[in-house]
Amino acid sequence: MTRLQLTLNLPDELAQRAQNAGLLTPEAIETMLREQLKKHAGENLRAMWARSPGEELTPEIEQEIVEEVRAVRAERRKRSSS
């Protein structure tokens, strides 16, 4: 497991509200990062789909999809093993 130390500069009100909501704990930050990574992967897949031809799946596009799926699966395996 990698250990990181972060320093954040937040407006006082936001920092207080986040602290009160329990969002500044390591567990909460891990959850938020995982959610954002999933969202990012989905956005990448949608963008790739939008670039694809309407009716034809070219070998290049198919390879991009395969690579994206492999990356997501590798990330899931990495998470489940840690």
ZAGUVEX-226046 format. One record per residue (C-alpha): x, y, z; residue in three letters. Coordinates in steps of 0.001 Angstrom, whole numbers, padded with zeros to 6 digits, always signed. Layout:
% ZAGUVEX-226046
XYZala/...
This chain:
% ZAGUVEX-226046
+000000+000000+000000met/+001268+003485-000814thr/+001234+006108+001899arg/+000643+009720+000854leu/+000517+012848+002914gln/-001598+015638+001434leu/-001952+019267+002354thr/-005136+020915+001171leu/-005957+024601+001105asn/-009725+024856+001438leu/-012054+027678+002324pro/-012782+027539+006069asp/-016478+026804+005632glu/-015863+023989+003153leu/-013175+022427+005350ala/-015454+022575+008392gln/-018429+021097+006545arg/-016279+018307+005052ala/-014798+017542+008460gln/-018241+017489+010090asn/-019528+015164+007359ala/-016607+012770+007873gly/-015259+013344+004367leu/-011661+014041+005367leu/-010932+010576+006741thr/-008620+008256+004802pro/-011546+005888+004184glu/-013794+008635+002812ala/-011052+010013+000575ile/-010313+006496-000725glu/-014004+006015-001545thr/-014177+009366-003354met/-011040+008584-005367leu/-012400+005166-006394arg/-015701+006772-007462glu/-013871+009400-009499gln/-011687+006761-011178leu/-014821+004816-012190lys/-016407+008001-013483lys/-013253+008863-015416his/-013119+005388-017010ala/-016777+005695-018012gly/-016199+009151-019507glu/-013242+007816-021484asn/-015334+004951-022797leu/-018172+007307-023779arg/-015720+009645-025529ala/-014196+006726-027390met/-017674+005558-028391trp/-018557+009058-029614ala/-015473+009059-031860arg/-016421+005728-033387ser/-018226+005521-036707pro/-021976+005184-036378gly/-022341+001758-037942glu/-018863+000316-038321glu/-016604-001003-035598leu/-013094-000711-036993thr/-010246-002888-035719pro/-008628+000218-034195glu/-011743+001113-032229ile/-012252-002476-031189glu/-008659-002539-029906gln/-009240+000681-027931glu/-012289-000894-026302ile/-010359-004053-025459val/-007531-001988-023928glu/-009949+000107-021870glu/-011733-003005-020570val/-008382-004598-019683arg/-007319-001440-017818ala/-010531-001390-015797val/-010218-005088-014987arg/-006567-004671-013970ala/-007542-001823-011639glu/-010267-003986-010075arg/-007830-006881-009579arg/-005319-004491-008029lys/-007953-003124-005633arg/-009224-006546-004617ser/-005718-007837-003888ser/-004837-004912-001596ser/
